[in-house]
Amino acid sequence: MITIVLICSILGGSDLDWPFFIRGDADRNLKVNISDAVLILGHLMGEGEIPCLNAADVNDDNRVNITDPIYLLNYLFMSGRPPKMPFPGAGMDPTDDEGMGQCYEYGAGE
């Protein structure tokens, strides 16, 4: 992750302009924590958009639903399985998530 941030700094921007993301980092602040689960829950209840749906698809089942914040909270507080790749650092999605879109301009935060 440090390498990616360094490369972006050298190239003149803090945003990643290719489809890199951290699975579970729904708020794009380069950290995975409880605020991401809260944002995903809000999105599911119609309270705002998530700019990178792949990041919110914590269990990588090609859809964002109630299992994603539960999976994330289980990891954070119950020693559950970590989010699927790319995690814990930013990377490209190793699976074909048709319909999820790409995560350009990742890392800007909201």
C-alpha positions as CSV (number, residue, x, y, z in Angstrom):
1,M,0.0,0.0,0.0
2,I,2.8,2.4,0.8
3,T,4.3,1.8,-2.7
4,I,0.9,2.7,-4.3
5,V,0.6,5.9,-2.3
6,L,4.2,6.8,-3.1
7,I,3.7,6.2,-6.8
8,C,0.6,8.4,-6.8
9,S,2.4,11.2,-5.0
10,I,5.2,11.1,-7.5
11,L,2.8,11.2,-10.4
12,G,1.1,14.2,-8.9
13,G,-2.0,13.1,-7.2
14,S,-3.4,11.4,-4.1
15,D,-6.1,9.5,-6.1
16,L,-5.5,6.2,-7.8
17,D,-6.6,6.6,-11.3
18,W,-6.8,2.9,-12.2
19,P,-9.1,0.3,-10.8
20,F,-7.3,-0.3,-7.5
21,F,-9.2,-0.5,-4.2
22,I,-9.1,-2.1,-0.7
23,R,-12.0,-4.6,-0.2
24,G,-14.0,-3.3,2.8
25,D,-12.8,0.3,2.5
26,A,-16.2,1.6,1.4
27,D,-15.5,5.3,2.4
28,R,-12.2,5.3,0.4
29,N,-10.0,6.6,3.3
30,L,-7.4,3.8,2.8
31,K,-8.5,2.2,6.2
32,V,-10.9,-0.6,6.9
33,N,-12.9,0.1,10.1
34,I,-16.4,0.4,11.6
35,S,-17.1,3.5,9.6
36,D,-17.1,1.4,6.4
37,A,-19.7,-1.0,7.9
38,V,-21.9,1.9,8.9
39,L,-21.6,3.4,5.4
40,I,-22.5,0.1,3.7
41,L,-25.5,-0.2,6.1
42,G,-26.6,3.4,5.2
43,H,-26.3,2.6,1.5
44,L,-28.5,-0.5,1.9
45,M,-31.1,1.7,3.6
46,G,-31.1,4.2,0.7
47,E,-28.9,6.8,2.6
48,G,-26.3,7.6,0.0
49,E,-24.1,6.2,-2.6
50,I,-20.9,4.2,-2.4
51,P,-18.4,5.3,-5.1
52,C,-16.7,1.9,-5.3
53,L,-19.2,-1.0,-5.0
54,N,-16.4,-3.5,-5.2
55,A,-14.9,-2.1,-2.0
56,A,-18.3,-2.5,-0.3
57,D,-18.6,-6.1,-1.5
58,V,-16.6,-7.4,1.4
59,N,-17.3,-11.1,0.8
60,D,-16.9,-10.8,-3.0
61,D,-20.2,-12.4,-3.9
62,N,-20.8,-9.8,-6.7
63,R,-23.5,-7.9,-4.8
64,V,-23.6,-5.5,-1.9
65,N,-26.1,-6.7,0.7
66,I,-26.6,-7.1,4.4
67,T,-24.0,-9.9,4.5
68,D,-21.2,-7.4,3.7
69,P,-21.3,-5.2,6.8
70,I,-21.9,-8.3,8.9
71,Y,-18.9,-10.0,7.4
72,L,-16.8,-6.8,8.0
73,L,-18.0,-6.4,11.6
74,N,-17.3,-10.1,12.3
75,Y,-13.7,-9.6,11.0
76,L,-13.2,-6.4,13.0
77,F,-14.6,-7.5,16.3
78,M,-15.0,-11.3,16.4
79,S,-11.7,-12.4,14.7
80,G,-13.6,-13.5,11.7
81,R,-12.2,-14.1,8.2
82,P,-10.7,-11.0,6.6
83,P,-12.3,-9.4,3.5
84,K,-11.5,-11.1,0.2
85,M,-8.7,-9.8,-2.0
86,P,-7.6,-7.1,-2.5
87,F,-7.0,-6.8,1.2
88,P,-5.3,-5.5,3.3
89,G,-3.6,-3.4,0.7
90,A,-5.0,-1.8,-2.4
91,G,-5.0,-3.9,-5.6
92,M,-7.1,-4.9,-8.6
93,D,-10.0,-7.2,-8.2
94,P,-8.9,-10.8,-8.9
95,T,-12.5,-11.9,-9.7
96,D,-14.8,-11.0,-12.5
97,D,-17.4,-8.8,-10.9
98,E,-19.7,-8.1,-13.8
99,G,-21.9,-5.1,-13.1
100,M,-20.0,-3.9,-10.1
101,G,-18.1,-1.2,-12.0
102,Q,-14.6,0.0,-11.7
103,C,-13.1,1.9,-8.7
104,Y,-11.3,4.8,-10.4
105,E,-10.2,7.8,-8.3
106,Y,-9.8,5.6,-5.3
107,G,-8.3,6.9,-2.1
108,A,-9.7,10.4,-2.2
109,G,-12.1,9.9,0.8
110,E,-15.4,11.6,1.1
